Amino acid sequence: MAANEDTHPYRDVRSHHVTFQGRAWGNEEGEELEGVFQCTLDGTLHPGIVLCHANPAAGGNMDMKIMLSIEKALASSGFATLRYNSRGVGASGGVSS
């Protein structure tokens, strides 16, 4: 086995681009939000974690390096993750508040 080969039991991980309806806010309807769902394909249930990015006013979005690093670490420990862009960020609808 090569030294750089991944021997972790959760290496068969897949990412799926998803969209879903956000929560209604005040008199406004919920906007469609974009995200990435990542899960292990081993046929068993895994705990899941929702990753929320930093404040959009400071450049926060679901594709920040820290978000990707956290997602990778959680996946390697067997967690399913959902990271998403909040309203008005990336391809998510609405206006950031």
C-alpha positions as CSV (number, residue, x, y, z in Angstrom):
1,M,0.0,0.0,0.0
2,A,1.4,3.4,-0.9
3,A,2.2,5.8,1.9
4,N,-0.2,8.4,0.6
5,E,-3.1,6.1,0.1
6,D,-6.2,6.8,2.3
7,T,-6.9,3.9,4.6
8,H,-9.7,5.6,6.5
9,P,-13.0,3.7,6.5
10,Y,-14.9,6.8,5.4
11,R,-13.0,7.6,2.2
12,D,-16.0,6.8,-0.2
13,V,-17.6,10.2,0.3
14,R,-19.8,12.0,-2.3
15,S,-20.9,15.6,-2.6
16,H,-24.2,16.7,-4.1
17,H,-25.2,20.2,-5.1
18,V,-28.6,20.9,-3.6
19,T,-31.2,23.6,-3.5
20,F,-33.9,24.0,-0.9
21,Q,-36.5,26.4,0.3
22,G,-35.3,28.8,3.0
23,R,-37.4,29.9,6.0
24,A,-39.9,32.7,5.5
25,W,-38.9,36.0,7.1
26,G,-41.5,38.5,8.2
27,N,-43.8,39.1,5.3
28,E,-41.3,37.7,2.8
29,E,-41.5,34.1,1.4
30,G,-38.6,31.8,1.9
31,E,-35.9,32.1,-0.8
32,E,-34.3,29.2,-2.6
33,L,-30.9,28.5,-1.1
34,E,-28.0,26.6,-2.6
35,G,-25.9,24.2,-0.7
36,V,-23.6,21.1,-0.9
37,F,-24.6,17.9,0.9
38,Q,-21.8,15.5,1.5
39,C,-22.3,11.9,2.7
40,T,-20.5,8.6,3.0
41,L,-21.7,5.9,0.7
42,D,-21.4,2.8,2.9
43,G,-25.1,2.0,3.4
44,T,-25.3,3.0,7.0
45,L,-26.7,6.0,8.9
46,H,-24.3,8.7,10.0
47,P,-24.7,11.8,12.2
48,G,-25.1,15.0,10.3
49,I,-23.9,18.5,10.8
50,V,-25.1,21.8,9.2
51,L,-22.1,24.2,8.5
52,C,-23.0,27.9,8.6
53,H,-20.5,30.3,7.0
54,A,-19.1,33.5,8.4
55,N,-21.0,36.9,8.0
56,P,-21.6,37.6,4.3
57,A,-20.7,41.3,4.9
58,A,-17.2,40.1,5.7
59,G,-17.0,37.8,2.6
60,G,-18.5,34.7,4.2
61,N,-19.7,32.0,1.9
62,M,-20.0,28.2,1.8
63,D,-16.8,27.8,-0.3
64,M,-14.5,29.5,2.2
65,K,-11.3,27.5,2.8
66,I,-12.2,27.0,6.5
67,M,-15.6,25.6,5.5
68,L,-14.0,23.1,3.1
69,S,-11.4,22.0,5.7
70,I,-14.1,21.5,8.4
71,E,-16.3,19.6,5.9
72,K,-13.3,17.3,5.0
73,A,-12.4,16.7,8.7
74,L,-16.0,15.8,9.5
75,A,-16.4,13.5,6.5
76,S,-13.2,11.7,7.4
77,S,-14.8,11.0,10.8
78,G,-18.0,9.6,9.3
79,F,-20.3,12.7,9.5
80,A,-22.7,13.8,6.8
81,T,-22.6,17.6,6.2
82,L,-24.6,20.3,4.6
83,R,-23.0,23.6,3.9
84,Y,-25.0,26.3,2.3
85,N,-25.0,29.9,1.2
86,S,-27.4,32.1,3.2
87,R,-29.8,34.6,1.5
88,G,-28.1,36.8,-1.1
89,V,-24.9,34.8,-1.1
90,G,-23.7,33.0,-4.2
91,A,-26.6,31.4,-6.1
92,S,-28.9,31.7,-3.1
93,G,-31.9,34.0,-3.7
94,G,-32.9,37.0,-1.7
95,V,-30.9,39.8,-0.1
96,S,-28.4,39.3,2.7
97,S,-29.4,40.9,6.0
